[in-house]
Amino acid sequence: AQKITQTQPGMFVQEKEAVTLDCTYDTSDPSYGLFWYKQPSSGEMIFLIYQGSYDQQNATEGRYSLNFQKARKSANLVISASQLGDSAMYFCAMREGRDGGFKTIFGAGTRLFVKA
Amino acid sequence: DTEVTQTPKHLVMGMTNKKSLKCEQHMGHRAMYWYKQKAKKPPELMFVYSYEKLSINESVPSRFSPECPNSSLLNLHLHALQPEDSALYLCASSQAARHQETQYFGPGTRLLVL
């Protein structure tokens, strides 16, 4: 059974510093996609970054990078130079290939607080 | 700005009411999704439409009825809901229902059932 684990319910970071949000996953499917989403208090789920299981390099998107360690089944999100607007809930998610990729399973989320 | 729109943003309804949530995407995507999200919980998949055909129904009660009139529109018809159905309802779309395709979400509809 697929599973996404985010062990940090809440994280604090000082403005302008970097922060790492942890995510581990469990799957036996060789084909899968890993995603990170940001959800501010407004409720909208904002896509941040994607990593495919066959990608050789870690994904990067602006201030976001994904530390993909396939053997350890981890896909941690690194946010560099934190901003006050980064305060939000962050979800790690996975889609497997064998079920047609229809389902996205989300982790429990990590709430990030950025301090001025 | 999101290219997935949802209306209404907020909805309050009684248990005997019939209402509909609407979702529209402007990205030419062929897969659309409904999720339910309770407070402080991750989203849970309800329905998946792929090429306007229902592909997944995650054992959702029949008081929720999805409809996909065309590839860019997705509705969720609500009837005889219960107070525990109060939640944020999120619509999403992706190019296709494949594991490497990113889902893009709308702003959601906050539903309160009295």
Interface residues (C-beta under 8 A of the other chain):
Chain A: S31 Y32 G33 F35 Y37 S42 G43 E44 M45 I46 F47 Y50 G52 F91 R95 E96 G97 G100 G101 F102 K103 T104 F106 G107 A108 G109
Chain B: T2 A31 Y33 Q37 K41 P42 P43 L45 V48 S50 S55 I56 L88 L90 A92 A96 A97 R98 H99 Q100 E101 T102 Q103 Y104 F105 G106 P107 G108 R110
